[in-house]
Amino acid sequence: MSGSTPDGAADGALPGGFVLARIGADGDPSSFLELRREGEREGTGVRCDLSRVSLRGGLAEARAMPIVKALGDARTVVDATAGLLGDAFLLAAAGFRVLAIERSPVVHALAADGLARARRDPRLAALIGDRLDLVCADARAWLEAHAGTSDAPDAVVIDPMFPPKRKRSALPRKEMAMLREVVGADLDSAELLRVARECARMRIALKRGDDAEELAAPEWTIGGTTVRYDVWRGSRGANTGT
């Protein structure tokens, strides 16, 4: 998840008014980590629950997703704004080898807990195999370090915090609203996009709200019902025209 970190959160500390706590006993496979506001009832906060990702159609449904179409023939993908792993999970289920990068220690802790639980679930584990890895790092630094190397990914996916919709139809979901407060304002998406375009070999896909302004002019766009994907060729594609 991109964004500038509120005071105290860069080192893993939470902003005032929030609690990061485990619900259930240590060692209990049904326990989970959640983020909630102080005073809220246990079990009502934000957690990473990959069982909520709807993939009843399995591999065929995953491969029909717009985000998968945006990545073309890529095989290795960096999700530079991992968040709670929704996109990374879908991509791994579609057969990509995914490195999910999350720089917020708080969000990374939630994601790591959710991924560990998914790997203990036979259905979810079968969907993603060993194709999804998660690290806590600054994606800009990682991409800069790997640009032009053999470890450069085929594709990079970026999903910044959406700006508020110009035509507001509803309040943000509780999950998104709380993560906005913890992670902070998203101020560096354009810089992350620039670095991604220098690193990815084949494709860069930027997920945007359907009415969000462009960060840069895309080469083409793949639309969805509420989001779109602005797409660019990577370094190899730009040289070959594919």
TORPA-232458 format. One record per residue: x, y, z of N, C-alpha, C, O in turn; residue in one letter. Coordinates in steps of 0.1 Angstrom, whole numbers, plus 2048, in hexadecimal, padded with zeros to 3 digits. Layout:
# TORPA-232458
XYZXYZXYZXYZA/...
This chain:
# TORPA-232458
8097F480080080080080980C80081180E809M/8078157F680F8217F580982B7FF7FE829805S/81083680180B84080A81684581381F83E816G/81585181881E85682281985282F80D851832S/82384D83881F84784481D85284F82585B851T/81285185781085A86281B85986C82284F86DP/81C86487482686487E82585888781B85488CD/83185188983284589182F83888A83382E890G/82983887E82682C87883282686F83281A86CA/83C82E86C84782A86484E81E86A854815864A/84F81F87885781487F84E80A88485280288DD/8418098808387FF88482F80388F8257FC892G/83180F89582881489F81B81989881B81E88DA/8108188A080381C89B80182A89E80682F8A8L/7FA8318957F583F8997EC83E8A57E68338A8P/7EA8488AD7E28488B87D38448B57CE8488ABG/7CD83D8BE7BF8398BC7BD82C8B57B18288B3G/7C78258B27C68188AB7CC80D8B47D680F8BCF/7C88008B17CD7F58B87CF7EA8AD7C77E88A5V/7DB7E38AE7DE7D88A67DF7CC8AF7E97CB8B7L/7D67C38AE7D67B88B87D17AB8B27CA7AB8A8A/7D67A08B87D27938B47C578F8BB7C47908C7R/7BB7898B37AF7848B97B07758B97B176F8AEI/7AF7708C57B07618C67BE75E8CD7C77668CDG/7BF7528D17CB74E8D97D674B8CF7D47478C4A/7E374E8D37EE74A8CC7EE73B8C87EB7338D1D/7F17388BC7F172A8B87E47258B37E371A8AEG/7D972D8B67CC7298B17CB72C8A27CC73889ED/7C97228997C972588B7BE72E8867BE73487BP/7B373088F7A973988B7AB7488907A375188DS/7B674A8977B975889C7BD7608907C275B886S/7BC76D8927C07778877C478488E7C1787899F/7CC78B8867D179988A7C77A38847C37A2878L/7C37AD88C7BA7B78877BF7C588B7C57C7896E/7BB7CF8837BD7DD8867AF7E38897A67E2882L/7AE7E98957A27F08987A57FC8A07B07FF8A5R/79A8058A179B8118A979A80D8B87938048BCR/7A18158C079F8138CF7918148D378A81D8CEE/78C80B8DB77E80B8E07758038D776A8008DCG/7797FF8CB7717F68C37717E88C877B7E38CEE/7677E18C67657D38CA76F7CA8C27717CC8B6R/7757C08C977E7B78C27777AF8B776B7AC8B9E/77E7AD8AC7787A68A17717AF89776B7AA88DG/7707BC8997697C58907737CE88876E7D6881T/7807CB88A7897D388378D7CE8757867C686FG/7987D387079D7D08627A77C48637B07C486CV/7A57BA85B7AF7AF85A7B07AB84C7A87AF843R/7BA7A38497BD79E83C7B679083B7BB787842C/7AC78F8347A47828337A377E82579A78381ED/7AC7768207AD7738127A276980E79F767802L/79B76381779075A81478476280F77B75D809S/78477081077A77880B77B77B7FC7727807F6R/7877787F778977B7E97817717E17837647E2V/7787767D976F76D7D27767677C577876E7BCS/77875A7C577E7537BA7777467B877E73B7B8L/76A7467B87637397B77667327AA7657267A8R/76973A7A076C73579377B73079177F72C786G/78373179C79072C79C79973379279873F791G/7A272C78C7AC7317837A67397777AB743774L/79B73377279573A76679074876A791751762A/78974977678475677A79076077C78F76B779E/79A75B7837A67647867AC7697797AF775778A/7AD76176F7B37657627AB76E75A7B0775751R/79E76F75D79577875679578675C78E78F757A/79B78876879B79576E7A279F7667AC79C760M/79D7AC7667A47B775F7B27B87627BB7BB75AP/7B67B776F7C47B97737CD7AE76D7D87B176AI/7C87A276B7D07987647D179B7557DC79A750V/7C77A074F7C87A47417D27AF73F7D87B0735K/7D37B87497DC7C37487EA7BF7487F37C6743A/7ED7B374D7FB7AF74E8007A774380C7A3742L/7F77A37397FC79D72D8037907307FE787737G/80F78E72A81678272B820781736829779737D/81F78B73F82878B74B82777E75381D777753A/83277B75A83276F76283577377183076D77AR/83E77C77384278078083C78F78283E79777AT/83779178E83079E7918347A379E83579B7A8V/8377B079F8387B67AC82B7BE7AE8287C77A6V/8257BC7B98197C47BE8207CE7C78237CB7D3D/8217DA7C28297E47CA8227EB7D58277F27DDA/8157E97D680C7EE7E08037E37E67F77E37E4T/8097DA7ED8037CD7F07F67CF7F87EC7C87F6A/7F67D88027EA7DA80A7E67CD8117EF7C6817G/7DA7C98107D57BC8167D47B180C7CC7A880EL/7DC7B28017DF7A77F87D47A37EF7D57987E9L/7CA7AB7ED7BF7A77E47C47A57D67C179A7D0G/7CB7AE7D07D07AD7C37DB7A27C27DB79A7B9D/7E47A27CC7EF7987CB7E978A7CC7EE7817C5A/7DF7887D47D977A7D57D37767C77D576B7C3F/7CB77F7C17C577C7B47D07797AA7CE7707A2L/7DB7817AA7E577E7A07EC7717A27EF76A798L/7EF76E7AE7F57617B17EB7557AD7F074B7A8A/7DE7577B07D474D7AC7D474B79D7D0741798A/7D67567957D67567877E37507817E474E775A/7ED74D7897F974678580574E784810749781G/80475B78881076478881876079581375C79FF/82576279482E7627A082F7707A583377979ER/82A7737B18287807B68307837C283177B7CCV/83778F7C283D7947CE8357A07D28347AA7CBL/82F79F7DE8277AA7E382F7B37ED8357AD7F6A/8307C07EA8387C97F282F7D27F98277D97F3I/8307D38078297DC80F8327E381883A7DD820E/8327F181883B7F88208367FC82E83E7FF837R/8297FC8308247FF83D8257F384681F7E8843S/82D7F385182E7E885A8217E385F81F7D7861P/8187EC86280B7E88678037E085D7FE7D5860V/8027E58517FB7DE8468027D18437FB7C7840V/80F7D18428177C58408147BA84A8127AF847H/8137BE8578107B48618027AE85F8007A2860A/7F87B685B7EB7B18587EB7A784C7E579D84CL/7F37AC8427F37A38357FB7968387F678C833A/80679784080D78B84380578184B806775848A/7FD7868547F477D85C7EA7778527E776B854D/7E477F84A7DA7798417DF76F8377D9765834G/7EC7718327F27688297F575B8307F475082AL/7FA75C83D7FD7508447F07478467F173B845A/7E574E8497D974784B7D474183E7CF73583DR/7D67488337D27428257DA7368227D472D81CA/7E67368267EF72A8237EB71E82B7EE713827R/7E47208367DF71583E7D17108397CC70683ER/7CB7178307BE71482B7C070C81E7C5711814D/7BC6FF81D7BF6F78117BA6FD8047C16FC7FAP/7AE7038047A97097F87B17147F37B47157E8R/7B471E7FD7BB72A7F97CA7267F57CF72C7ECL/7D071D7FD7DE7197FA7DF7137EC7E97157E5A/7D470B7E87D57057DB7D47107D07D970E7C5A/7CD71A7D37CB7257C97D872C7C67DB72F7BAL/7E072F7D07EC7377CE7F972F7CE8037357CAI/7F97237D380571B7D38107227DA80E7277E5G/81C7227D48287297DA82B7367D383673B7D3D/82173C7CC8237477C38227557C982375E7C2R/81F7567D681D7637DC8267657E882675D7F2L/82F76F7E78387737F28357817F68317897EED/83878480283579180884179680F84778F817L/8447A380D84F7A981484B7B78198427BD813V/8517BB82484F7C982985B7D18248667D0829C/8587DA81A8637E281485C7EE80D8507EF80BA/8657F880A8618038018627FF7F386D7FC7EED/8577FE7EC8577F97DE85F8017D58657FC7CCA/86080E7D78688177CF8778127D087D8117C5R/87B8107DC88980C7DE88C7FE7D78967FC7D1A/8827F57D98847E87D48857E87C588E7E27BFW/87C7EF7BF87B7F07B08887F77AA88E7F27A0L/88C8017B18998087AD8A57FF7AD8AD7FF7A4E/8A57F77B88B07ED7BA8B17E27B08BB7DD7ADA/8A57DE7AB8A47D37A28A27D67938A27CD78BH/8A17E379089F7E77828AC7E377A8B77E577EA/8A97DC76F8B47D87668BB7CC76A8C57C8764G/8B77C57758BD7B97798B57AD7758AA7AE770T/8BB7A17778B37957748A779377D89E78B77AS/8A779A78889B7987918907A378F8867A3796D/8927AB7858887B578187B7AD77D87C7A3776A/86F7B17828637AA77F85E7AD7718627B776BP/8567A376C8507A675F8467B17608457B9757D/83F7B276B8357BC76C8347C277B8387BB784A/82F7CE77C82D7D478981E7D978981A7E077FV/8187D679480A7DB79680B7E57A28117E37ACV/8047F17A08037FB7AA7F47FE7AC7EC8017A3I/7F07FE7B97E38017BD7E380C7C87E28087D4D/7E58187C57E68237CF7D88247D67CE8207D1P/7D982B7E27CC82F7E87C48387DE7CA8427DAM/7B88347DB7B083C7D27AD84A7D87AB84A7E4F/7AE8547D07A98617D579A8607D77948587D1P/7948697DF7858697E077F86B7D37838737CBP/7748637D076D8647C47668727C37618777CCK/7678777B77608847B57518847B774B88D7BBR/74B8787B373D8767B573C86C7C073B8607BEK/73B8717CC73A8687D872C8627D97228697DAR/72C8557D971F84E7DA71E8477E87138447ECS/7298457EF72883F7FC73584280373F8467FDA/73584081074184281874A83781574682C811L/75883981776182E81475E82281D759824828P/76281681976080B82176980D82E77381482DR/76480783976B80884677A80584478380B849K/77C7FA83D78A7F583B7937FF83579E80283AE/78E80582A79680F82279881B82B7A382182BM/78D82083178E82C83979982B8447A0834847A/79981F84B7A281D8567B081C8517B9822857M/7B38158467C08148407C582283C7D182583DL/7BC82A8377C08388337C683F83F7D084683ER/7BF83E84A7C38458567D184085B7D9848860E/7D383385A7E082D85F7EB82F8567F683385AV/7E982E8497F482F83F7F783D83B802841839V/7EC84683B7EE8548387EB8578297E784E821G/7ED8638267EA8688187F486280E800860811A/7EF85F8027F78597F87FD8647EF7F686A7E7D/80A8667F18108727EB81A86E7E181F8777DAL/81E8627DF82985F7D68268547CB82F84D7C7D/8198537C881584A7BD81C84D7B08208437A9S/81E8597AC82485C79F83285879F837853795A/83985A7AA8478567AB8488467AB8518417A4E/83F8407B183F8317B183D82C7A384382279EL/83483379C83182F78E83D83178584082877DL/84483C78785083E77F85B83378186082E778R/85D83078E86782579186381878B86B810786V/85581578C8508087878528077788567FD773A/85081277185281276286181075F86480B754R/86A81476787881176487C8037688867FE762E/8757FC7708797EF7758727E476D8787DA769C/8657E576C85D7D97668617D77578647E0750A/8627CA7548677C774685C7C673C85F7C9730R/8507C47408457C27368397CB7388347D172FM/8347CC7458277D47478287DB75482E7D675ER/8217E675581E7ED76180F7F076180A7F6757I/8087EC76B7FA7EE76C7F77F77797FA7F3784A/7F08027777ED80B7827DE80A7847D680E77AL/7D980678F7CB8057927C68127977CC8187A0K/7BB8177917B68247957A68237967A081B790R/7A182C79E79282D79E78D832791795838789G/78182E78D77C83178077C83F77C77C843770D/77C84878677B85778378885E78878886A789D/79285678C79F85C7917A78627857A785D77AA/7AE86D7887B687377E7C286A77B7C7862783E/7C886B76F7D486476B7E08697727E1875774E/7E98607767F686477C7FF86777080886F772L/7FE8607658058627597FD85C74E7F4854750A/7FF8617427F785C7367FA84D73480584A730A/7F08447357F38367337F48337247EF83B71BP/7FA8287217FA8237137ED81E70F7E881F703E/7E68177187D88137167D28107247D981072EW/7C580E7247BD80D7307B480172F7AE7FF725T/7B37FA73A7A97EF73B79F7F27467A37F4751I/7937F37427897F874B7827ED7537817E274EG/77C7F175E7747E87667677F076A7657FA765G/7607EA7737537F17777567FD78074F80777FT/75F7FC78976280779377180B792774815798T/77980378C78780778B78C80577C7857FF774V/79880B77979E80876C7AD80576F7B280877AR/7B38007657C17FD7657C880575A7C680374EY/7D080F75E7D98167547E580E7527EC80A75CD/7E980B7467F38017437FE80873A7FB810731V/80A80373D81680773581E7FB73281E7F2739W/8257FC72782F7F172483B7F472D83F7FF730R/8427E973084E7EA73885A7EC72F8587EE723G/8667EB7348727EE72C8747E47218787E9716S/8717D77228727CE7178687D070D86A7D0701R/85B7D37118507D57088527E270084E7E26F4G/8577EC7078597F97008637F76F48637FE6EAA/86D7EE6F78777EC6EC8737E46E18787E56D6N/8697DB6E48657D16D98577D56D38537D06C9T/8507DF6DA8437E36D58387DA6D982D7DB6D3G/83A7D16E28307C76E682A7CB6F48227C46F9T/
